[in-house]
Amino acid sequence: MKWIWSFIMVVALLVAVSPQSLAAEKNNNANVRVIHASPDAPAVDIYVDGQPAFKNAAFKDVTDYAMLAPGEKTIQVFASSANGEGKPVLEQKLSVEAGKNYSVLAVGKLENLALKVLEDQKGSGKKAGLRAVHASPNAPAVDIGVKGGDALIKNLAFTQNSEYQFIDPGTYNLEIRPAGTDKAVLDLPNLPVEAGVNYTAIALGLLDGDPSLNVILLKDGK
């Protein structure tokens, strides 16, 4: 009888961690990642409803997606050196839905830090999806286009994001230009994009400042 009981326990464990059960768990939760895009803020810890969720995120860091139960959340941002004590640098409410993916960006300089929330769409099909976020606090509105060619994304101002633009897979040489001009302020060479994948390009840092203007390219969805 002992071997029968052991067999039952093994089967129960396999069922508990089966792909179907993992999918059900994912669908019952939201997936959230955090991007530190504030050029003068220190490394930060992110607390959700009073509990540490993301630790020691520095400028340009992107966390992995983490599962959160759906509903309204209280997000608190602390300098990592504070160990979650005292007054947070920022406190903001955030509502997330089950089965959805989110990117939460800390944007702006430390004196006016804010959270920007994006819903991330997982890609599919033969095209690649590309959207952009303007997170450089001292840069003007910008266009993003093929180097020496047409703009793919136009007139994007600080804290704004574009919708996904669907493009053929391949390797692209892009550039960032002040909106309505053909003069590049930042080249983005050799960006590979894959079919069936959505991407978010985040312009962050400072124009003619330190840290300098840069772009990070993220794959969206989990």
ZILIN-V400168 format. One record per pair of residues at least 24 apart in sequence whose C-alpha atoms are under 6 Angstrom apart, sorted by the first residue. I is the first residue (numbers start at 0). J is the second residue. If there is no record, write none. Layout:
((I	J) (I	J))
This chain:
((26	97) (26	98) (27	97) (28	66) (28	67) (28	68) (28	69) (28	97) (28	98) (29	66) (29	67) (29	69) (29	96) (29	97) (29	98) (29	99) (29	100) (30	64) (30	65) (30	66) (30	100) (31	64) (31	65) (31	100) (31	101) (31	102) (32	62) (32	63) (32	64) (32	102) (33	61) (33	62) (33	102) (33	103) (33	104) (34	60) (34	61) (34	104) (35	59) (35	60) (35	105) (36	105) (36	106) (37	105) (37	106) (37	107) (37	108) (38	204) (39	108) (40	109) (42	79) (43	77) (43	78) (43	79) (44	76) (44	77) (44	79) (45	75) (45	76) (46	74) (46	75) (47	73) (47	74) (48	72) (48	73) (55	79) (69	95) (69	96) (69	97) (70	94) (70	95) (100	220) (107	136) (119	219) (119	220) (120	220) (121	197) (121	219) (121	220) (122	195) (122	196) (122	197) (123	195) (124	195) (125	194) (125	195) (126	165) (126	166) (126	167) (126	194) (126	195) (127	165) (127	166) (127	168) (127	193) (127	194) (127	195) (127	196) (127	197) (128	163) (128	164) (128	165) (128	197) (128	198) (129	163) (129	164) (129	197) (129	198) (129	199) (130	161) (130	162) (130	163) (130	199) (131	160) (131	161) (131	199) (131	200) (131	201) (132	159) (132	160) (132	201) (133	157) (133	158) (133	159) (133	202) (134	158) (134	202) (134	203) (135	203) (135	204) (135	205) (138	206) (140	178) (141	176) (141	177) (141	178) (142	175) (142	176) (142	178) (143	174) (143	175) (144	173) (144	174) (145	172) (145	173) (146	172) (146	173) (146	174) (154	178) (168	192) (168	193) (168	194))
